[in-house]
Amino acid sequence: MLLEGRVAVVTGAGRGIGREIALMLGQAGARVVVNDFGGHEDGTGGESSPADHVVKAIREAGGEAVASYDSVASMAGGQRIVQTALDAFGRVDIIVNNAGILRDRMIFNMTEEEWDAVIAVHLKGSFAVTRAAAPRFREQRWGRFVNMTSTSGLVGNIGQANYAAAKLGIVGLTRVTALDMARYNVTANCISPFAWTRLIGTIPSETPEQKARVAKLEKMSPRDIAPLAVYLASEEAARVSGQVFGVRGKEIFVFSQPRPVRSIHHAEGWTPERLAEVFQGTLGHHLTPLETSGQYFSYDPLV
């Protein structure tokens, strides 16, 4: 029972990856706040049944859980979600920021509303719940943040400027959270999950390449993501922080941290003309080619 006595909050836990993480946290001994706004893939609507069903499943398995129906997209919502844990269980130890929506559109067609909605749920939502829990973690000198990123942010993906910006922003939020909270025995890490969910089901699959990628994703279960999330939430991962992990089926990998790979120097400083003379033979050798095929996951190890 890695998490016996701990209290966990999982956002977006009514379905998919969040559901599987909440269930496994309960199996590991944690008392769980199952947060889910109950909205559709684009964030509209809202119903209580997704969260209620997961709470029922945890309780039937012998665990303890309560539901939360608040949206993560406001600071007040984040506060209420964390307060649900305090009211029900008297403490909070683990935050899994998983809630998300999609509003895909090519950059030249994306509306302000589509941009704001995705940023609000993913990026602001992760901050809102983190900000609400961080003072508690600092006081008790223990805590775990597990955030969800995506290769759409780490690598890029056509038609997802809003989602990619939010997901890469979450990486930055995670690294700074790890730095700010390190002295209090609090860790923060990211998971980039590869699994079939209802959000992935909204991605177009019109070309043969897209259809092939979707077919592979359909074989990847959200259950595969949960073990890493539970491990990162445990005392066993006390020295793991500020990292980005990927889970692809039965494979777990760690992403490299951004670092300079090559530099050039000129004693008199650079001009555009000098750069034009040497760029291709120096920095140009180290550029990562841009993926333009329109495939949802352009990162080769996903093949």
N, C-alpha and C positions, 0 to 999 in steps of 0.2 A: 504494500500500500504506500506507494511513493509520496502520495499527497494527503495522507491521513491528517486531519485537523486543519487543513487549509481550506480557504474559501476562494472560489474562482468565479470570475465574470466572463462570459463569452458573448460577444455581440454578433448579431446575425446568426444565431444558433438554432433557428427553427428548421433549417434545411441544410443539405449539402455538407460542406466541409465543417461549418460551425456546429452542426448537429453532431457529427461524428466526434469532434473534439470534446463537446460537452458530455457526451455519453462516456467517453474514455476517461475524462477527468473524474466523473462520478465513480467509475469502476476503480480508479486509483485512490479513492478515498476522499476526494474533495467534495465539499458542499458547493453546489453550482447555482449561479444566477443565469438563467437561460434568457438572454435578451434577444428579442426579435420584433421589429416594427410590424412584421406581417405584410410587407408591401410586395408589389410585383417586381419583376426584373428591372424595370425603369424607376423604381422607387415610389410609384403611385399606389394609392389604396392603402389598406392596412387591416389586419385581422389578428385575433389573438390565438387562433388554433395552432399555428406552427410551433410557437413557444410552448403552449400547453401540452401538446403531444410529446415533446421532448422531456418536459418535466415529468409527465406521467411515466415515460419509459425509464427514466433514472430512478424514480421512486419504486417502480415495480421490480427493478433490479436490486433493491435494497439500499439505495442512496438517498441523499437529501437534495432537493432542488426547489427553487421558486422561479416564477416567470417575471419578466420585465418586458413591457411593450413600448417603452420610450424610444424615440428616434435619437440616434447618435449625432445628428446634424446640428445640434446647438449645444452651447455650454451648459444650459439648464438641463437638457436631456442627459448629458454626460454625468452631471451631478446626481440626477435622480436614479440613474442606473447604478452608480456606486452606492448611493444611499439605500437602495434595495438590498444590497448585500449586508450593509451595516444593520439595517432594521431586522432582517431575517436571521442573520448569523452572528452579528456583533463584530465582524471584522471583514477585511478583504486582503487577499494575499497575491492573487494572480489575475491579470487582465489579458484576455485574448481579443485583440481588435480585429474582427473578421468581417463586420458588416460591409456590404457593398452593393452598388447598382451599376448599370451600364446605360449610357446614352451615346451610342456610337454614331459618328458622322465624320465625313471627310473635313479636313481643316477649313476648306473654303466654303463649307456649308454649315458648320457647327454654330449653334446659337449661344447667346450669353446664358440663357436658362439651362441649356444642356451642359455647358461648362460648369456653371455654378452648382448644379445639382450633384454632379459626380464629385467635384472637389469637396463639397460640403459633407457628403456621406463618408467618403474614403479618408481624405486628409484631415479635414476639420474634425470629423467624427473620431478618428484615432487620437487626435490631440485632446478633444473634449473629455474623453473617458480617461486618458492618461493623466491629464491635469487634475481631474477629480480624485484619482487614486494616489497620485504621487505624494501628497502630504502625509497620507496614512502610511505609505510604505516608508517614508523617511522617519516618521515617529517610531514605528515598530522595528526599523532597521532590517527589513526583509521585504522582498517583493519581486515579482516576475512580470515583465511585459513581453507578450508574444504578438507581433504584428504581421499582417499579411501584405506582401508586395507581389509583384508579377514581372514576368519577362517582358510584358508590354512596356513597363517602365525601365527595366534593366537593359533591354535590347531595343525595344520599339516595336510598334505594330501599326499597320495602316488603319486609319479611321478611328483611332483611339487617343487623340491628343489629350483629352480631358482625363481619361483613365490612366494613361501613361504618366502624365504629369503628377497626378495624385499618388500613384504607386511608387514613383521614384522619390517624391516628396516624403513618403512614409519611411523610406530608407534613411533619408537625412534626419527625420524626426527620431527614428530609432537610435541612430548613432549618437545624437546629442543627448537623448534620454539616458543612454548607457553611460556617457561621460558625466552628466550631471548627477546621476544617482549611484555611481560606483562606490563612493565612500559610505553609502548606507546599506551595502550588501544587497543592492537591487540590480537586476540585469534586464537588458532589453535586446531582443533579437527579432529578425525577420524570417519568415518562411515564404518562398515563392512556390505555390502549389500547382502541380499539374494533375488535374483530375476532371472527370466529367461532372459538371454541375449544370443547373438550369441557366446560369449566366453564360457558360460556354455554349449552351444550346442555342443562344441567340446570335452567335457569330455566323456570318454568311459562309456557306460551303458550296460555292457555285462552280469553282474550277476543280479539275481532277486533283491538283495538289492540296487544295483546301479540304476536299472530301477525304483524302488519305490521312491528313493530319487529324481531322475530326474522328475518323474511324479508330485511330490509335488512342485518342483521348477517351473515347467511349469505354475502352478497356481499363482505364485507370480509375479506381474507386476513391471517393473522398475519405474512406476509412484509412487509406494509406498515409494520409497527412497527420492523423491524430497522434500516433506514437511519438513523433518528433516534438509536437507541441507539448505533450504531457512531460516528456523528458526535460525540455527547456524550462518548464514550470516547476521543476523539482529542485531539491537541494543538491542533487547529483550534478546539476549544471551550473553550480555556483560560480565557476570560473569561465563560463561561456557568455560573452556579452558583446554587443555591437556587431554581430555577425549576420550574414545573409545566407540562408540555406535553401536548397531546392529539394523537392521530393517528386520523383517521377516513378510511379508504380512502387516497386520494391527497392528502388535506388534512392539514396540520400546523398547529396553533394553540397559542398560549401563553395560559394562564389568568392573570387578574389576581391580584395579591396582596391578601389581606384588608386593607382600610383603612376607617376611619370614613367614613360618607357624610353624616351629619347629626348635630348635637348640639343640645341644649337646656340652658339655664342659668336658674336662679332665684336671685336674690340672697339669699333667706332659706332656701334649700335646698328639697328636694322632699318633699311628703307624697303619699300615695296619692290624695288628693282632687285636689290640684293636677295630678298626672299625668293623672288621669281627665279633667280639663277640657281639657288641651291636647294629649294624646298623638295622637289621630286627626288633628288638623290640622297636626302637626309630624312627629314620627318615623314616624307611621303612613303617611305618604305615601311612605316609602322602604323599606317592607317588601317582601321577595320572597315572592310567594304560594307556599304549600305545595303541592307536586305530590302529589295523592292518587289518581291514576288507576291505580296499580299497574303502570305501564309500567316496564320494566327500566331504560331510559335516559330520564329525565325532562328532560334538558337539551336545549332546542329545537334547537340546531345539529346534533344527531344525526339529525334527521328527514330 
